[in-house]
Amino acid sequence: CCHWMKSVRFDPITFLRLLDPPVNEAICEKAARVILAATRDDLDENYTSRKKIPTKEDRGMGVSTSTTLRQLSDNEIYAYKEGVSNIDLTLRDDNNGDFSLDVATIFYLRMICENTMESKVLSAYEKAETVGKLLPDIPVLCDILRKHLGLLVVSKFSRDALSMKEEELAENEEACIFEDNELFICTQLLQICKVADLKEEGSRRAFVSLIREMLCSLETPDDLIECCVRALAVSHDTEVHFIQTISDVLYNVGGKDSLNSDADEKSSSASEIVLEDLRHLRSVSILSVVLESTSEHMASNSVVQSFAGYILPAVTSPNAVVRK
C-alpha cells in the first residue's frame, strides 16, 4: 500500500475510491485495515510511545511503522500519518439538510469506527468518545439512511418501469451503477449504526422503528435484509426482546400494511398470488438470518416455535423460488 498511498499523496479516500469499494469490498477492507494499522505505534505490546515521527531506533523495535512504512522516509511517514489520522470524516449537512456521501468516504468512516471499537489499547470511554466525535446522533443517521434508501427504491422502480430499448441501455447501465452505490451506502450506514451509541432510549427507539419499517416494506431490496436483521439484534439488550420484535415484523409483513399503497384491494388474483409469494420470500429471508444467529437455548421459546407458521407455507408453496 505504501507506493499506492504515496501516489495519491497519502489520501486514503482517494486510494479507496480507486479500488471501487462496492465492487471490491473485501479487498478494500484488507487495504483499509493495513492503512490504519500502520498509523499505530502501539501494536507492539512492549512499545507505548505515541511519537508522531518514529526514529530509526523505533523502527528496530517491531512497531507497525518498521514493517508497513519501512520504505518511506521520516517526513513521508509523518505525512502518511497526518493524511490517514487527521482526515475530516465528519458527516455535515449542506444548507438544505442533505448529507453528501460517496462510497469511499462512508466505507472509510465505517472502517475507522470498527477499528476504534476493536482497539485493545483504548478504554471503553475513549472508544465511545472517538466514535461519538465522528458520527452524528442516531436520529440524524436514521434520516441519512432513509434518504439513501429512498433514492435506491425510486431508481429501481423507475428502471423496472422502462422498456429496455436499445437507446436506453446506456441509461440503464448508469442507473445500475447508481443503485449499486446507493445499496452500498445503505449497508455501510447500517453497519455504522451497530457501533454507534444506542444506549440512549430515544435514539434506540428511533433506530428500531426505522429498521422495522425497512423490514416490513416489500420495497426494501432483499440485499439489505441481512444487515437490517443483524443491526436490529444489536439494538436489543436481550434475545427475548429481539425475537419478540422479529415476531411483530413478521406479522406486519404478512398483512396489507406491509405495502405503502392501497393497490392490494384492486389487484387481480394473479397479482395477489405474486404479492403472497413476495411476503413468503421476505418472511423466510428474515427468519434465515434470525435462526442462524439465535442461540440454542432459545429453541424452546414459544415465539421461536411459532416461526414454523411462516416457514411451512413457504416450503409448501407452489412457487419453486419460494420453496427453494
Phi and psi restraints in degrees (value plus and minus 20) as a CYANA .aco file:
   2 CYS   PHI     -77.3   -37.3
   2 CYS   PSI     -71.0   -31.0
   3 HIS   PHI     -85.6   -45.6
   3 HIS   PSI     -60.0   -20.0
   4 TRP   PHI     -85.9   -45.9
   4 TRP   PSI     -62.7   -22.7
   5 MET   PHI     -83.0   -43.0
   5 MET   PSI     -58.4   -18.4
   6 LYS   PHI     -84.4   -44.4
   6 LYS   PSI     -56.4   -16.4
   7 SER   PHI     -88.5   -48.5
   7 SER   PSI     -42.3    -2.3
   8 VAL   PHI    -127.6   -87.6
   8 VAL   PSI       0.6    40.6
   9 ARG   PHI      38.8    78.8
   9 ARG   PSI      20.0    60.0
  10 PHE   PHI      39.1    79.1
  10 PHE   PSI      13.8    53.8
  11 ASP   PHI    -120.2   -80.2
  11 ASP   PSI      85.4   125.4
  12 PRO   PHI     -84.7   -44.7
  12 PRO   PSI     -50.2   -10.2
  13 ILE   PHI     -86.4   -46.4
  13 ILE   PSI     -66.5   -26.5
  14 THR   PHI     -82.0   -42.0
  14 THR   PSI     -60.8   -20.8
  15 PHE   PHI     -80.8   -40.8
  15 PHE   PSI     -68.4   -28.4
  16 LEU   PHI     -87.8   -47.8
  16 LEU   PSI     -53.2   -13.2
  17 ARG   PHI     -82.7   -42.7
  17 ARG   PSI     -56.0   -16.0
  18 LEU   PHI     -87.5   -47.5
  18 LEU   PSI     -48.4    -8.4
  19 LEU   PHI    -100.7   -60.7
  19 LEU   PSI     -33.6     6.4
  20 ASP   PHI      41.0    81.0
  20 ASP   PSI      57.9    97.9
  21 PRO   PHI     -73.2   -33.2
  21 PRO   PSI     -60.7   -20.7
  22 PRO   PHI     -81.5   -41.5
  22 PRO   PSI     -50.5   -10.5
  23 VAL   PHI    -110.3   -70.3
  23 VAL   PSI     -55.3   -15.3
  24 ASN   PHI    -145.1  -105.1
  24 ASN   PSI      34.4    74.4
  25 GLU   PHI     -82.6   -42.6
  25 GLU   PSI     -62.4   -22.4
  26 ALA   PHI     -83.1   -43.1
  26 ALA   PSI     -62.5   -22.5
  27 ILE   PHI     -85.6   -45.6
  27 ILE   PSI     -61.7   -21.7
  28 CYS   PHI     -83.7   -43.7
  28 CYS   PSI     -56.4   -16.4
  29 GLU   PHI     -83.5   -43.5
  29 GLU   PSI     -65.1   -25.1
  30 LYS   PHI     -82.0   -42.0
  30 LYS   PSI     -64.6   -24.6
  31 ALA   PHI     -82.9   -42.9
  31 ALA   PSI     -63.7   -23.7
  32 ALA   PHI     -84.0   -44.0
  32 ALA   PSI     -59.1   -19.1
  33 ARG   PHI     -85.5   -45.5
  33 ARG   PSI     -59.5   -19.5
  34 VAL   PHI     -85.7   -45.7
  34 VAL   PSI     -63.5   -23.5
  35 ILE   PHI     -79.8   -39.8
  35 ILE   PSI     -66.0   -26.0
  36 LEU   PHI     -91.1   -51.1
  36 LEU   PSI     -59.3   -19.3
  37 ALA   PHI     -83.8   -43.8
  37 ALA   PSI     -52.4   -12.4
  38 ALA   PHI     -90.1   -50.1
  38 ALA   PSI     -34.7     5.3
  39 THR   PHI    -108.4   -68.4
  39 THR   PSI     -25.6    14.4
  40 ARG   PHI    -122.9   -82.9
  40 ARG   PSI     100.4   140.4
  41 ASP   PHI    -105.2   -65.2
  41 ASP   PSI     -20.7    19.3
  42 ASP   PHI    -122.8   -82.8
  42 ASP   PSI      -5.5    34.5
  43 LEU   PHI     -88.1   -48.1
  43 LEU   PSI     -49.0    -9.0
  44 ASP   PHI    -104.9   -64.9
  44 ASP   PSI     103.4   143.4
  45 GLU   PHI     -81.0   -41.0
  45 GLU   PSI     -43.0    -3.0
  46 ASN   PHI    -113.0   -73.0
  46 ASN   PSI     -14.3    25.7
  47 TYR   PHI    -145.0  -105.0
  47 TYR   PSI      97.8   137.8
  48 THR   PHI    -140.9  -100.9
  48 THR   PSI     -20.0    20.0
  49 SER   PHI     -87.7   -47.7
  49 SER   PSI     130.1   170.1
  50 ARG   PHI    -137.7   -97.7
  50 ARG   PSI      20.6    60.6
  51 LYS   PHI     -87.4   -47.4
  51 LYS   PSI     123.5   163.5
  52 LYS   PHI     -98.7   -58.7
  52 LYS   PSI     -60.9   -20.9
  53 ILE   PHI    -131.6   -91.6
  53 ILE   PSI      84.9   124.9
  54 PRO   PHI     -88.0   -48.0
  54 PRO   PSI     121.4   161.4
  55 THR   PHI    -106.8   -66.8
  55 THR   PSI     154.7   194.7
  56 LYS   PHI     -82.9   -42.9
  56 LYS   PSI     -53.5   -13.5
  57 GLU   PHI     -84.8   -44.8
  57 GLU   PSI     -59.3   -19.3
  58 ASP   PHI     -80.7   -40.7
  58 ASP   PSI     -57.9   -17.9
  59 ARG   PHI     -87.2   -47.2
  59 ARG   PSI     -41.2    -1.2
  60 GLY   PHI    -110.7   -70.7
  60 GLY   PSI     -14.4    25.6
  61 MET   PHI    -122.8   -82.8
  61 MET   PSI     -11.8    28.2
  62 GLY   PHI      62.9   102.9
  62 GLY   PSI      -3.7    36.3
  63 VAL   PHI     -97.7   -57.7
  63 VAL   PSI     149.9   189.9
  64 SER   PHI     -79.7   -39.7
  64 SER   PSI     -57.8   -17.8
  65 THR   PHI     -87.0   -47.0
  65 THR   PSI     -41.0    -1.0
  66 SER   PHI     -95.0   -55.0
  66 SER   PSI     -35.9     4.1
  67 THR   PHI    -130.6   -90.6
  67 THR   PSI     -79.3   -39.3
  68 THR   PHI     -89.6   -49.6
  68 THR   PSI     -59.7   -19.7
  69 LEU   PHI    -127.5   -87.5
  69 LEU   PSI      -1.6    38.4
  70 ARG   PHI     -87.0   -47.0
  70 ARG   PSI     -39.3     0.7
  71 GLN   PHI    -106.7   -66.7
  71 GLN   PSI     -21.7    18.3
  72 LEU   PHI    -120.9   -80.9
  72 LEU   PSI     133.6   173.6
  73 SER   PHI     -96.6   -56.6
  73 SER   PSI     149.8   189.8
  74 ASP   PHI     -79.0   -39.0
  74 ASP   PSI     -62.9   -22.9
  75 ASN   PHI     -86.5   -46.5
  75 ASN   PSI     -56.1   -16.1
  76 GLU   PHI     -88.9   -48.9
  76 GLU   PSI     -56.6   -16.6
  77 ILE   PHI     -83.6   -43.6
  77 ILE   PSI     -61.6   -21.6
  78 TYR   PHI     -81.1   -41.1
  78 TYR   PSI     -65.3   -25.3
  79 ALA   PHI     -83.9   -43.9
  79 ALA   PSI     -57.4   -17.4
  80 TYR   PHI     -80.7   -40.7
  80 TYR   PSI     -70.2   -30.2
  81 LYS   PHI     -85.8   -45.8
  81 LYS   PSI     -58.2   -18.2
  82 GLU   PHI     -84.5   -44.5
  82 GLU   PSI     -62.9   -22.9
  83 GLY   PHI     -86.2   -46.2
  83 GLY   PSI     -56.5   -16.5
  84 VAL   PHI    -102.5   -62.5
  84 VAL   PSI     -63.6   -23.6
  85 SER   PHI    -106.0   -66.0
  85 SER   PSI     -50.3   -10.3
  86 ASN   PHI    -124.5   -84.5
  86 ASN   PSI      -5.9    34.1
  87 ILE   PHI     -88.2   -48.2
  87 ILE   PSI     120.0   160.0
  88 ASP   PHI    -106.1   -66.1
  88 ASP   PSI      89.5   129.5
  89 LEU   PHI    -130.5   -90.5
  89 LEU   PSI     -10.2    29.8
  90 THR   PHI     -81.1   -41.1
  90 THR   PSI     108.9   148.9
  91 LEU   PHI     -98.0   -58.0
  91 LEU   PSI      91.4   131.4
  92 ARG   PHI    -138.6   -98.6
  92 ARG   PSI     124.1   164.1
  93 ASP   PHI    -112.9   -72.9
  93 ASP   PSI     136.7   176.7
  94 ASP   PHI    -103.1   -63.1
  94 ASP   PSI    -194.1  -154.1
  95 ASN   PHI     -87.4   -47.4
  95 ASN   PSI     -33.7     6.3
  96 ASN   PHI    -115.9   -75.9
  96 ASN   PSI     -15.1    24.9
  97 GLY   PHI      63.6   103.6
  97 GLY   PSI     -11.3    28.7
  98 ASP   PHI    -115.9   -75.9
  98 ASP   PSI     128.8   168.8
  99 PHE   PHI    -128.1   -88.1
  99 PHE   PSI     106.3   146.3
 100 SER   PHI    -108.3   -68.3
 100 SER   PSI      92.8   132.8
 101 LEU   PHI    -143.6  -103.6
 101 LEU   PSI     119.4   159.4
 102 ASP   PHI    -142.7  -102.7
 102 ASP   PSI     144.4   184.4
 103 VAL   PHI     -83.2   -43.2
 103 VAL   PSI     -57.4   -17.4
 104 ALA   PHI     -89.9   -49.9
 104 ALA   PSI     -60.7   -20.7
 105 THR   PHI     -87.0   -47.0
 105 THR   PSI     -67.2   -27.2
 106 ILE   PHI     -88.3   -48.3
 106 ILE   PSI     -53.1   -13.1
 107 PHE   PHI     -85.8   -45.8
 107 PHE   PSI     -66.4   -26.4
 108 TYR   PHI     -86.3   -46.3
 108 TYR   PSI     -56.7   -16.7
 109 LEU   PHI     -81.5   -41.5
 109 LEU   PSI     -63.1   -23.1
 110 ARG   PHI     -82.7   -42.7
 110 ARG   PSI     -61.8   -21.8
 111 MET   PHI     -85.9   -45.9
 111 MET   PSI     -59.0   -19.0
 112 ILE   PHI     -85.9   -45.9
 112 ILE   PSI     -62.9   -22.9
 113 CYS   PHI     -81.5   -41.5
 113 CYS   PSI     -66.6   -26.6
 114 GLU   PHI     -86.1   -46.1
 114 GLU   PSI     -60.2   -20.2
 115 ASN   PHI     -82.4   -42.4
 115 ASN   PSI     -57.2   -17.2
 116 THR   PHI     -86.9   -46.9
 116 THR   PSI     -65.9   -25.9
 117 MET   PHI     -88.2   -48.2
 117 MET   PSI     -44.7    -4.7
 118 GLU   PHI    -107.7   -67.7
 118 GLU   PSI     -24.9    15.1
 119 SER   PHI     -80.7   -40.7
 119 SER   PSI     118.0   158.0
 120 LYS   PHI    -116.9   -76.9
 120 LYS   PSI     -19.7    20.3
 121 VAL   PHI    -122.3   -82.3
 121 VAL   PSI     -60.3   -20.3
 122 LEU   PHI     -95.6   -55.6
 122 LEU   PSI     126.1   166.1
 123 SER   PHI     -98.5   -58.5
 123 SER   PSI     148.4   188.4
 124 ALA   PHI     -79.9   -39.9
 124 ALA   PSI     -58.2   -18.2
 125 TYR   PHI     -85.7   -45.7
 125 TYR   PSI     -63.7   -23.7
 126 GLU   PHI     -84.6   -44.6
 126 GLU   PSI     -57.8   -17.8
 127 LYS   PHI     -83.1   -43.1
 127 LYS   PSI     -68.7   -28.7
 128 ALA   PHI     -82.6   -42.6
 128 ALA   PSI     -58.9   -18.9
 129 GLU   PHI     -85.1   -45.1
 129 GLU   PSI     -63.8   -23.8
 130 THR   PHI     -85.9   -45.9
 130 THR   PSI     -68.4   -28.4
 131 VAL   PHI     -86.4   -46.4
 131 VAL   PSI     -57.5   -17.5
 132 GLY   PHI     -81.7   -41.7
 132 GLY   PSI     -51.4   -11.4
 133 LYS   PHI     -95.8   -55.8
 133 LYS   PSI     -45.3    -5.3
 134 LEU   PHI    -103.9   -63.9
 134 LEU   PSI     -53.3   -13.3
 135 LEU   PHI    -128.3   -88.3
 135 LEU   PSI     126.8   166.8
 136 PRO   PHI     -95.2   -55.2
 136 PRO   PSI     158.0   198.0
 137 ASP   PHI     -83.7   -43.7
 137 ASP   PSI     136.3   176.3
 138 ILE   PHI     -74.7   -34.7
 138 ILE   PSI     -65.5   -25.5
 139 PRO   PHI     -77.7   -37.7
 139 PRO   PSI     -55.1   -15.1
 140 VAL   PHI     -89.6   -49.6
 140 VAL   PSI     -62.4   -22.4
 141 LEU   PHI     -79.6   -39.6
 141 LEU   PSI     -59.2   -19.2
 142 CYS   PHI     -83.2   -43.2
 142 CYS   PSI     -60.6   -20.6
 143 ASP   PHI     -84.3   -44.3
 143 ASP   PSI     -59.3   -19.3
 144 ILE   PHI     -84.5   -44.5
 144 ILE   PSI     -64.7   -24.7
 145 LEU   PHI     -82.6   -42.6
 145 LEU   PSI     -63.6   -23.6
 146 ARG   PHI     -81.6   -41.6
 146 ARG   PSI     -58.5   -18.5
 147 LYS   PHI     -83.7   -43.7
 147 LYS   PSI     -68.7   -28.7
 148 HIS   PHI     -91.4   -51.4
 148 HIS   PSI     -51.7   -11.7
 149 LEU   PHI     -84.0   -44.0
 149 LEU   PSI     -60.9   -20.9
 150 GLY   PHI     -81.9   -41.9
 150 GLY   PSI     -62.4   -22.4
 151 LEU   PHI     -82.2   -42.2
 151 LEU   PSI     -60.1   -20.1
 152 LEU   PHI     -85.1   -45.1
 152 LEU   PSI     -68.2   -28.2
 153 VAL   PHI     -84.0   -44.0
 153 VAL   PSI     -64.8   -24.8
 154 VAL   PHI     -81.9   -41.9
 154 VAL   PSI     -62.4   -22.4
 155 SER   PHI     -84.3   -44.3
 155 SER   PSI     -62.4   -22.4
 156 LYS   PHI     -84.6   -44.6
 156 LYS   PSI     -62.0   -22.0
 157 PHE   PHI     -89.1   -49.1
 157 PHE   PSI     -57.4   -17.4
 158 SER   PHI     -86.5   -46.5
 158 SER   PSI     -60.2   -20.2
 159 ARG   PHI     -90.1   -50.1
 159 ARG   PSI     -58.9   -18.9
 160 ASP   PHI     -84.6   -44.6
 160 ASP   PSI     -47.6    -7.6
 161 ALA   PHI     -99.7   -59.7
 161 ALA   PSI     -34.2     5.8
 162 LEU   PHI     -99.3   -59.3
 162 LEU   PSI     123.8   163.8
 163 SER   PHI    -107.8   -67.8
 163 SER   PSI     105.8   145.8
 164 MET   PHI     -96.0   -56.0
 164 MET   PSI      58.5    98.5
 165 LYS   PHI    -100.0   -60.0
 165 LYS   PSI     141.2   181.2
 166 GLU   PHI     -78.6   -38.6
 166 GLU   PSI     -60.3   -20.3
 167 GLU   PHI     -91.9   -51.9
 167 GLU   PSI     -33.1     6.9
 168 GLU   PHI    -115.9   -75.9
 168 GLU   PSI     -23.8    16.2
 169 LEU   PHI     -84.3   -44.3
 169 LEU   PSI     -60.9   -20.9
 170 ALA   PHI     -84.1   -44.1
 170 ALA   PSI     -62.5   -22.5
 171 GLU   PHI     -84.7   -44.7
 171 GLU   PSI     -56.9   -16.9
 172 ASN   PHI     -85.8   -45.8
 172 ASN   PSI     -59.2   -19.2
 173 GLU   PHI     -84.1   -44.1
 173 GLU   PSI     -60.6   -20.6
 174 GLU   PHI     -83.6   -43.6
 174 GLU   PSI     -59.0   -19.0
 175 ALA   PHI     -85.3   -45.3
 175 ALA   PSI     -58.3   -18.3
 176 CYS   PHI     -83.6   -43.6
 176 CYS   PSI     -62.1   -22.1
 177 ILE   PHI     -84.1   -44.1
 177 ILE   PSI     -62.8   -22.8
 178 PHE   PHI     -79.8   -39.8
 178 PHE   PSI     -64.5   -24.5
 179 GLU   PHI     -86.5   -46.5
 179 GLU   PSI     -58.9   -18.9
 180 ASP   PHI     -81.4   -41.4
 180 ASP   PSI     -60.7   -20.7
 181 ASN   PHI     -87.7   -47.7
 181 ASN   PSI     -62.5   -22.5
 182 GLU   PHI     -87.1   -47.1
 182 GLU   PSI     -58.8   -18.8
 183 LEU   PHI     -81.9   -41.9
 183 LEU   PSI     -62.6   -22.6
 184 PHE   PHI     -83.3   -43.3
 184 PHE   PSI     -63.9   -23.9
 185 ILE   PHI     -81.2   -41.2
 185 ILE   PSI     -61.3   -21.3
 186 CYS   PHI     -83.0   -43.0
 186 CYS   PSI     -63.5   -23.5
 187 THR   PHI     -86.0   -46.0
 187 THR   PSI     -56.9   -16.9
 188 GLN   PHI     -86.6   -46.6
 188 GLN   PSI     -60.7   -20.7
 189 LEU   PHI     -83.9   -43.9
 189 LEU   PSI     -59.5   -19.5
 190 LEU   PHI     -83.5   -43.5
 190 LEU   PSI     -60.3   -20.3
 191 GLN   PHI     -90.6   -50.6
 191 GLN   PSI     -54.5   -14.5
 192 ILE   PHI     -85.6   -45.6
 192 ILE   PSI     -61.2   -21.2
 193 CYS   PHI     -80.2   -40.2
 193 CYS   PSI     -48.3    -8.3
 194 LYS   PHI     -87.1   -47.1
 194 LYS   PSI     -46.5    -6.5
 195 VAL   PHI    -122.2   -82.2
 195 VAL   PSI     -21.5    18.5
 196 ALA   PHI     -98.3   -58.3
 196 ALA   PSI     152.9   192.9
 197 ASP   PHI    -100.3   -60.3
 197 ASP   PSI      84.3   124.3
 198 LEU   PHI    -126.4   -86.4
 198 LEU   PSI      -5.4    34.6
 199 LYS   PHI     -95.1   -55.1
 199 LYS   PSI     -51.4   -11.4
 200 GLU   PHI     -91.3   -51.3
 200 GLU   PSI     104.1   144.1
 201 GLU   PHI     -81.2   -41.2
 201 GLU   PSI     -59.5   -19.5
 202 GLY   PHI     -82.7   -42.7
 202 GLY   PSI     -62.6   -22.6
 203 SER   PHI     -86.2   -46.2
 203 SER   PSI     -62.2   -22.2
 204 ARG   PHI     -82.5   -42.5
 204 ARG   PSI     -62.3   -22.3
 205 ARG   PHI     -85.9   -45.9
 205 ARG   PSI     -58.5   -18.5
 206 ALA   PHI     -82.6   -42.6
 206 ALA   PSI     -61.0   -21.0
 207 PHE   PHI     -88.9   -48.9
 207 PHE   PSI     -66.7   -26.7
 208 VAL   PHI     -80.7   -40.7
 208 VAL   PSI     -60.0   -20.0
 209 SER   PHI     -81.4   -41.4
 209 SER   PSI     -62.3   -22.3
 210 LEU   PHI     -86.7   -46.7
 210 LEU   PSI     -63.9   -23.9
 211 ILE   PHI     -84.5   -44.5
 211 ILE   PSI     -61.0   -21.0
 212 ARG   PHI     -81.4   -41.4
 212 ARG   PSI     -62.4   -22.4
 213 GLU   PHI     -80.6   -40.6
 213 GLU   PSI     -61.4   -21.4
 214 MET   PHI     -87.5   -47.5
 214 MET   PSI     -62.4   -22.4
 215 LEU   PHI     -88.9   -48.9
 215 LEU   PSI     -54.7   -14.7
 216 CYS   PHI     -96.3   -56.3
 216 CYS   PSI     -46.0    -6.0
 217 SER   PHI    -102.8   -62.8
 217 SER   PSI     105.1   145.1
 218 LEU   PHI     -91.6   -51.6
 218 LEU   PSI     -28.7    11.3
 219 GLU   PHI     -98.1   -58.1
 219 GLU   PSI     -40.6    -0.6
 220 THR   PHI     -86.5   -46.5
 220 THR   PSI     106.7   146.7
 221 PRO   PHI     -78.6   -38.6
 221 PRO   PSI     123.4   163.4
 222 ASP   PHI     -80.0   -40.0
 222 ASP   PSI     -49.0    -9.0
 223 ASP   PHI     -84.5   -44.5
 223 ASP   PSI     -35.0     5.0
 224 LEU   PHI    -116.7   -76.7
 224 LEU   PSI     -28.4    11.6
 225 ILE   PHI     -83.1   -43.1
 225 ILE   PSI     -67.1   -27.1
 226 GLU   PHI     -81.4   -41.4
 226 GLU   PSI     -65.4   -25.4
 227 CYS   PHI     -81.0   -41.0
 227 CYS   PSI     -59.8   -19.8
 228 CYS   PHI     -83.5   -43.5
 228 CYS   PSI     -66.1   -26.1
 229 VAL   PHI     -83.6   -43.6
 229 VAL   PSI     -64.3   -24.3
 230 ARG   PHI     -87.2   -47.2
 230 ARG   PSI     -55.9   -15.9
 231 ALA   PHI     -87.8   -47.8
 231 ALA   PSI     -57.8   -17.8
 232 LEU   PHI     -83.7   -43.7
 232 LEU   PSI     -58.5   -18.5
 233 ALA   PHI     -82.8   -42.8
 233 ALA   PSI     -61.1   -21.1
 234 VAL   PHI     -85.2   -45.2
 234 VAL   PSI     -49.7    -9.7
 235 SER   PHI    -100.5   -60.5
 235 SER   PSI     -21.6    18.4
 236 HIS   PHI    -131.4   -91.4
 236 HIS   PSI     123.4   163.4
 237 ASP   PHI    -100.7   -60.7
 237 ASP   PSI     -41.9    -1.9
 238 THR   PHI    -155.5  -115.5
 238 THR   PSI     137.3   177.3
 239 GLU   PHI     -86.2   -46.2
 239 GLU   PSI     -53.7   -13.7
 240 VAL   PHI     -80.9   -40.9
 240 VAL   PSI     -66.0   -26.0
 241 HIS   PHI     -85.1   -45.1
 241 HIS   PSI     -59.2   -19.2
 242 PHE   PHI     -82.5   -42.5
 242 PHE   PSI     -66.4   -26.4
 243 ILE   PHI     -82.4   -42.4
 243 ILE   PSI     -58.4   -18.4
 244 GLN   PHI     -85.0   -45.0
 244 GLN   PSI     -60.8   -20.8
 245 THR   PHI     -83.2   -43.2
 245 THR   PSI     -61.4   -21.4
 246 ILE   PHI     -81.7   -41.7
 246 ILE   PSI     -59.9   -19.9
 247 SER   PHI     -80.2   -40.2
 247 SER   PSI     -62.4   -22.4
 248 ASP   PHI     -83.4   -43.4
 248 ASP   PSI     -60.8   -20.8
 249 VAL   PHI     -82.3   -42.3
 249 VAL   PSI     -66.6   -26.6
 250 LEU   PHI     -81.9   -41.9
 250 LEU   PSI     -57.6   -17.6
 251 TYR   PHI     -82.1   -42.1
 251 TYR   PSI     -62.2   -22.2
 252 ASN   PHI     -91.8   -51.8
 252 ASN   PSI     -54.5   -14.5
 253 VAL   PHI     -81.4   -41.4
 253 VAL   PSI     -56.4   -16.4
 254 GLY   PHI     -98.6   -58.6
 254 GLY   PSI     -27.4    12.6
 255 GLY   PHI    -125.2   -85.2
 255 GLY   PSI     155.3   195.3
 256 LYS   PHI     -90.9   -50.9
 256 LYS   PSI     -36.4     3.6
 257 ASP   PHI     -91.9   -51.9
 257 ASP   PSI     -29.6    10.4
 258 SER   PHI     -92.3   -52.3
 258 SER   PSI     -33.0     7.0
 259 LEU   PHI    -131.7   -91.7
 259 LEU   PSI     138.9   178.9
 260 ASN   PHI    -118.4   -78.4
 260 ASN   PSI       2.7    42.7
 261 SER   PHI    -164.0  -124.0
 261 SER   PSI     154.4   194.4
 262 ASP   PHI    -121.1   -81.1
 262 ASP   PSI      -0.5    39.5
 263 ALA   PHI     -85.6   -45.6
 263 ALA   PSI     -44.3    -4.3
 264 ASP   PHI     -75.6   -35.6
 264 ASP   PSI     -65.4   -25.4
 265 GLU   PHI     -85.6   -45.6
 265 GLU   PSI     -44.1    -4.1
 266 LYS   PHI    -126.1   -86.1
 266 LYS   PSI     -20.3    19.7
 267 SER   PHI     -97.6   -57.6
 267 SER   PSI     139.8   179.8
 268 SER   PHI     -97.5   -57.5
 268 SER   PSI     150.8   190.8
 269 SER   PHI     -83.0   -43.0
 269 SER   PSI     -54.9   -14.9
 270 ALA   PHI     -82.9   -42.9
 270 ALA   PSI     -62.0   -22.0
 271 SER   PHI     -85.8   -45.8
 271 SER   PSI     -55.3   -15.3
 272 GLU   PHI     -83.9   -43.9
 272 GLU   PSI     -58.8   -18.8
 273 ILE   PHI     -85.3   -45.3
 273 ILE   PSI     -62.5   -22.5
 274 VAL   PHI     -82.0   -42.0
 274 VAL   PSI     -63.2   -23.2
 275 LEU   PHI     -83.1   -43.1
 275 LEU   PSI     -61.3   -21.3
 276 GLU   PHI     -84.4   -44.4
 276 GLU   PSI     -58.9   -18.9
 277 ASP   PHI     -83.8   -43.8
 277 ASP   PSI     -60.8   -20.8
 278 LEU   PHI     -83.0   -43.0
 278 LEU   PSI     -58.7   -18.7
 279 ARG   PHI     -86.5   -46.5
 279 ARG   PSI     -60.6   -20.6
 280 HIS   PHI     -82.6   -42.6
 280 HIS   PSI     -64.4   -24.4
 281 LEU   PHI     -82.0   -42.0
 281 LEU   PSI     -62.1   -22.1
 282 ARG   PHI     -85.6   -45.6
 282 ARG   PSI     -63.9   -23.9
 283 SER   PHI     -81.1   -41.1
 283 SER   PSI     -65.0   -25.0
 284 VAL   PHI     -88.4   -48.4
 284 VAL   PSI     -56.9   -16.9
 285 SER   PHI     -81.2   -41.2
 285 SER   PSI     -62.5   -22.5
 286 ILE   PHI     -86.1   -46.1
 286 ILE   PSI     -67.4   -27.4
 287 LEU   PHI     -86.4   -46.4
 287 LEU   PSI     -52.3   -12.3
 288 SER   PHI     -81.9   -41.9
 288 SER   PSI     -56.0   -16.0
 289 VAL   PHI     -97.1   -57.1
 289 VAL   PSI     -62.1   -22.1
 290 VAL   PHI     -82.0   -42.0
 290 VAL   PSI     -70.7   -30.7
 291 LEU   PHI     -88.5   -48.5
 291 LEU   PSI     -48.3    -8.3
 292 GLU   PHI     -89.3   -49.3
 292 GLU   PSI     -52.0   -12.0
 293 SER   PHI    -123.4   -83.4
 293 SER   PSI     -22.9    17.1
 294 THR   PHI    -104.0   -64.0
 294 THR   PSI     117.5   157.5
 295 SER   PHI     -88.9   -48.9
 295 SER   PSI     138.4   178.4
 296 GLU   PHI     -83.7   -43.7
 296 GLU   PSI     -52.6   -12.6
 297 HIS   PHI     -88.2   -48.2
 297 HIS   PSI     -31.0     9.0
 298 MET   PHI    -103.6   -63.6
 298 MET   PSI     -24.1    15.9
 299 ALA   PHI     -81.0   -41.0
 299 ALA   PSI     -50.9   -10.9
 300 SER   PHI    -106.1   -66.1
 300 SER   PSI     -23.2    16.8
 301 ASN   PHI     -86.1   -46.1
 301 ASN   PSI     113.0   153.0
 302 SER   PHI     -83.6   -43.6
 302 SER   PSI     -54.3   -14.3
 303 VAL   PHI     -87.9   -47.9
 303 VAL   PSI     -62.5   -22.5
 304 VAL   PHI     -82.1   -42.1
 304 VAL   PSI     -61.7   -21.7
 305 GLN   PHI     -84.7   -44.7
 305 GLN   PSI     -49.9    -9.9
 306 SER   PHI     -90.8   -50.8
 306 SER   PSI     -34.7     5.3
 307 PHE   PHI     -83.9   -43.9
 307 PHE   PSI     -39.5     0.5
 308 ALA   PHI     -79.4   -39.4
 308 ALA   PSI     -48.0    -8.0
 309 GLY   PHI     -85.4   -45.4
 309 GLY   PSI     -38.8     1.2
 310 TYR   PHI    -116.6   -76.6
 310 TYR   PSI     -47.0    -7.0
 311 ILE   PHI    -100.1   -60.1
 311 ILE   PSI     -64.0   -24.0
 312 LEU   PHI     -80.8   -40.8
 312 LEU   PSI     -64.3   -24.3
 313 PRO   PHI     -81.0   -41.0
 313 PRO   PSI     -52.9   -12.9
 314 ALA   PHI     -90.7   -50.7
 314 ALA   PSI     -59.7   -19.7
 315 VAL   PHI     -85.1   -45.1
 315 VAL   PSI     -54.6   -14.6
 316 THR   PHI    -115.9   -75.9
 316 THR   PSI     -11.5    28.5
 317 SER   PHI     -85.3   -45.3
 317 SER   PSI     121.9   161.9
 318 PRO   PHI     -88.8   -48.8
 318 PRO   PSI     -35.2     4.8
 319 ASN   PHI    -101.6   -61.6
 319 ASN   PSI     100.3   140.3
 320 ALA   PHI     -82.5   -42.5
 320 ALA   PSI     -55.7   -15.7
 321 VAL   PHI     -84.6   -44.6
 321 VAL   PSI     -62.3   -22.3
 322 VAL   PHI     -85.6   -45.6
 322 VAL   PSI     -63.8   -23.8
 323 ARG   PHI     -81.0   -41.0
 323 ARG   PSI     -60.5   -20.5
